[in-house]
Structure formats: C-alpha cells, structure tokens
Amino acid sequence: MGSLAFPELPIIDFSKENLKPGTNSWLSTCKDVMHALEEYGCFVAVYDKVPLKLHNDLFSTLEDLFDLPLEIKRKNVSDLPYCGYVGNQPFVPSLYEGMGITNATTLEGTEDFSHTMWPGGNDHFCKTALLYSKLVSELEQMVVRMVFESYGVDQHHDSHKESTTYFFRMMKYRGPEKNESDVGCNIHTDKGFITVLHQNQVSGLEVKSKDGQWMAYKPSPSSFVVMAGEAFLGWSNERIPAAFHRVVMSGSEPRYSVGLFSFVKGIIKVPEELIDEENPLRFKPFESFGLLRYFFTEEGRGKESTIKAYCGV
C-alpha cells in the first residue's frame, strides 16, 4: 500500500483581491511562490477563477469521455509521445488511462478532439474544456510572470508568453482490485515547463521532497497543484527543481484528474542573468519538445535526469 504521505505541500493563496503586479499582495505572493518552487518544485495554489459549476461540469464530462469504447478512445493520437491515448498497454500501470488535447487553449484544438471522440462533435465538452484550459492558463502565466520578475528577467516575459503552447491531459485512475498493484502512476518528473494539476475528491497524488519524504495533496475544487517540469529546471539553470511525483490508489472509487502542461515552442536558453561564478551555465540551449521525445527513447528512459543527459554542459 502507499505511504502515509506527510507533510503536506505548501499552499499559496491566489484568490486575494487586487493580486496585480506591483501591489503588496503581488510582491508577498511572489516571495511565497519562489520559496516553494526553489525548495519543493511545486505548491498548491488556491485559485477561485474556476467556478464550482465549471469544476463539476468538467469532471462530469470526463466520466462520459472515459466510458467511450476503447476503439474510440484509441483514435486520440499524436505525433508527440504520451500526448494521445495511453492505457491498456503493457508498459502502463493497469489502473491508468489518459487522453490529451494539443493546442488546448484554442477552439481548433478542443473541436478537433471532440470531433474525434463523438460523431458531429460535442459542444458541451468543447466549451467546458476550452473555458477551463483558458482560465487555468491564466494561473500558469501569473506564476511565470512572478518568477521572471523575481529573477530580474521580466524583459523576456512577453516573448516567452508568445511562444508558450498548452497541452491538456485528462486522466482516470481506477481503484485496485484484490492482489493488484496500487500504483496508478510511477515516480517521474514532467518534461514541460509548468504543469497545473486538478482533480476530483479522490486522493492519490504524492510529491517527493528533497529529503525523500512523500508529501500529500488534499484535493478541493479551488486547489491546483502547480509543478515545475524539467524544461523549467533547465531554463532556471537548476535553481528550480523538477518535482518527482507519483499516484498511489486505494479504495474502489475512481480518481479523475486533469493537467494543463505548458511547453515552449522554439529554443530555450538560460538567461544570462541567471549565470554567474556561483551558478555557471549548466545547460546548452535546448528544444522543449525535443526533450520530451528524448525521454521516450531507449537511451533517455534510463537516465536519472532527462535534461542533464539531453543538454547538460
């Protein structure tokens, strides 16, 4: 069975009034964000911009989505590894199924997915997924801006924002049967820039701290796990670690989860401002999707740190 999973992840309130750049609440939140990211590679954001109705609608549509026949779900394909349907395969934990939408903050992206899954599309699903992705992308962008400002590289923020694209992954973890492994997702780090995770009421996500303890996450409709990926680690010249995490299931109730993953199109370089005598350049310029593809090669899978093997100096 899984660990007791404590202590809990740091919690940061993004629901404050007037949380705008330059305000006292913005500056204090920036400090909390930087400490959490540099210490843990992640935190829980309390974020009230996603209404409870949208939260409920989203997870209701996920139940319908995963109830579709397997041959329909397998039509969700992608040129990028792990971005289409994953599940019912020997290399994947038996409790897990996942599907994904590329260009998730665009109408074209969500419509393309819904027309693949349902004849004639599914207008309700499309509107729900698109609105959700847009609102959560605003949280991701807020965190990125705070980091850029805190590191004194805000002059690069606009170009970074313009080159960011979003992938929306929808996941289902069923409860384990008798004598079946309780692992829903093996220990790993994400390979993109930032991941924002959200879920229904069923627990299971655990994040590893620097000292090896597993930290728990208690889900709620207004809480979102903001997690650094290996591309963020590379961009920050290793100031921000990529969070190791896993999913361990118990009980019979299924866990539905969604993740909005940000990727940077083009080449990522460590800002000159983050390189000095104490912090020499640790990574050569790299391509975000190239890093993801490398991880899924035979060579990349076996590396403890994907990004160090891919583009480390």
N, C-alpha and C positions, 0 to 999 in steps of 0.2 A: 504493500500500500504506500501512498505518498507520505511525505514528511509532514510534520506538524506545521511547517511553513510560517515562521515568525522570524524577525519582526515584520511589521507592515511597511509597505512602500511609503515614501514621503508624499504628502498631499499638499497641493498648491491651489489656491482659490483664484480662478479666472472669471468669477462671476461678480467681481467688485464693480461698483458704479464708477464711471469715468476712468476705466482702465485704458488710458490713451498715452502714447509716447510723450515723455516729458513730465508727466504728473508724478506725484509722490507715490501713488499706488503702483504705477508702472515701474518705477525705479526699485521699489521694495520687492515687487514680484520678480523683476529681473534678477535680483540677488538670490532669491529662493530658487529660481529656475537654474541658474548657473551652478549653484552649490549641488543641487540634486543631480544635474546632468554630469558634472565632473566627478561626483562621488559615486553615483549609482548607475549612470547611463539612462536613467528613466525617472518618472514620477507619475503620480496620479493627478490629473487636472480636474478640478470641479468646474464644470462648464455648462452654463444654463441656456446657451443659444440653441440647443437641440431640444425642442418641446417634447413633453412626455408623450403626446399623441404621435409624433413622428417616430420616437423610440419604439412605441408599441406597434405602430404600423410596419416599421422595418422588420422587427423580429417575427411578426405575424406572416409577412410575405416570405421570409426565409423558410418557415415551416412548409409553405406551399412549394417553394423552389426545390427544396431537398426531397420532397415527396414525389417529384417527377421521376419517370422511369430512367434507369441507368443509361439506356441508349441515348436518351435526350440530353442528359447531363454531360455525357461524353462529347457532345457536339461543341462544348465550350473549349476551344483550342486556342493556342497562342504560339507565336514564334519564340517567345521568351520562356525559359524554363520555369515551371511551377506557377505559371500565370493562367493556365487553363484549368480544366477539371483535374483534380487529384483525389484518388481514393480507390478502394477495391483493387489495390495493386500490392505486390509482394514487398516492395521497399517502403511502404507507407504503413504507419500504425493502423491496425484494423478498426479502431474507434473513429477514425478521422475521414471526413470528406471536405473538399473545398472547391470553390469556383471563383472566377475572377473577371473583373471588368477593367479593361485598359482605357485610358483617357476618361477616367470616371467622372470628372467634373464637367464633362461636355455632354450635350444632348445626344450627339452622334454615338458616343461610347456606350451610353446606357441603352439607347434604342437598338444598337447592333446586338447587344447581349440579349435583350428581351425578345427580339425577333428570332434569335437562335433558339431560345428556350420555349417560346409559345408561338403557335401559328397566328400571324397577324399582330404579334407583339402583346405587350401587357402594359397598358398605360399607367395603371396604378403603381405597379412595381417600378416602372421607369421614372415616374415623378418622385416617388419615395426615395429611391436610391440616389437620384441626381441631387435632390434637395439636401439629403443627408451628407453626401460627399462634399458639396459646396460649403455647408456650414462647418464641417469638421476640418476642411482645408483652411478655413479662416483661423482656426485654433493653431494648426501647424505653422501657418505663416506668421502668426503672432510670436510663437516660440522662436522661430528662425530669426525674426527681427530683433528679439531680445538678445539672442546670442551674438548676432552681428554687432549690435550696439555695444554690448558688454566687452567684446574683444577689440572694439575700435576699428571695425572694418565695414561700417554701415554704408560706405560708398559703393560696396559691391552688392548690396542687398537687392537693388532693383534688377540687376542683370541675373542674379540667382533666381529671383522670383519668376522672371520671364522664362527661364529655362527649366522650370520645375513642371513635371507632369505627375499625375496621380493614378495609382492602381488600387482598385477596391476589391478586397478579398472577402468572401463570405464563407464561413466555416461551420461545420456541425461536428460535434463530438458526442457519440452515444455512450451510455453507461456500459461498463464492462460486464460481461457475462461471467458466470462461475468459472474459476480457474483460468480466466483470460487476463492478460496484462492490463494494468490500469493506465498505461502510458497513452495519452492522446496525441502528444507531440513531443518528439525527442528534444534534448537540450540543444539549443542553437542560438546564433545571433542573426538578425536580419541583415540583408546586404544593401538595402537602400539608404536614404538619407535619414528620414524620420518615419516611424510607424506610429499611428494612433489607433489603439485597440479599444473596442467597446463590446459589450456582451449582454446577454440576459442574466437572470438572477443566479444561475448555477456556477459555483466557483470551480476553479481548476488551474488558473494561471499562477505560476510561481516564477519569481525572478531571483537570480543568484547575486548576492552581494560580493564585494571584494574579498571578504574574509571567508567566503564559501557558504554562508548561510542562505537558506531559501526564504525569500520574503513573500508574504501572502498579499493577495489583492481581493478585497471585499467589494464585489460589484454593486453598482447602483445606477439608475437611469441617467444621473447627472455626472457620473465619473468616467474619465477616459484615461487610459494608460498611454503616456507619451514616451516613446522609446527611441533611443539613438541606434542607428544602424552602422554598419562598417564603413559606408561611404562618408558618414558624418565623422567617424573616428579619423578617417584619412584626411578629410578637409581640415579638421581641427588640429592636425599634427599630433594626434594621440592625446590631446587634452581631455577629450570626451570619449569615454569607453563605450563600446557597443554592448548592450545588455544581454547577458545569457539568460534564456528563459525556457520554460517547458510547460506542458499541460499534463496534469495528473487528474484522472477522473475517479469519482466514487459515486455510489448510488446509481439509480436507474434513469433519472431524468436527464434528457439531452441538454448539452450546452451549445447554444448558438452564439457565435462571435463574429465580429467584422473587424477588418483592419484597413485603414487608409494608409497606403505606402507612398511616400514621395521619392521620386527619382529625378536626377538632374540630367537633362539632355546635353550632350557635348562633353567637353573635357573639364574635369575638376582639378584645380590646383590648390595647394596650401597657400593661403595669403601670406605675403612677405611679412606682414605684421606679426604673424604667429611663429616666425623663425628667428632665433637668436642663439647666443652661445649656450645657454642652458637648455634650449629646445632646438637643436639642429634639425634640418629638414629630414623627415623620416619616410616620406612617400613621394615617389615620382608622380607627375600628372597621370591621371587615370580616367577611364570612362566608366560611368556608373553601371550601364547595362553589360559592359564587358566584365566587370567584377562579378555580376550576378551569373553570367554564363560560365565564367571560370570556376565558380563554386560547384557547378554541376558537371564538371569534367572529372575524370578519374583522378587526375593529379590534385585538383582543387578540393575535392571532398575530404581528402585525408589530412588537410592542413589545420593546425590548431587555430591559426589566424589567417583567414582567407586573404585579407587585404595586404598583409605583410608579405605573403607568398606571391601575390599578384603584382604589387607595385612598390614594395618596400625598398628603401635605399640600402 
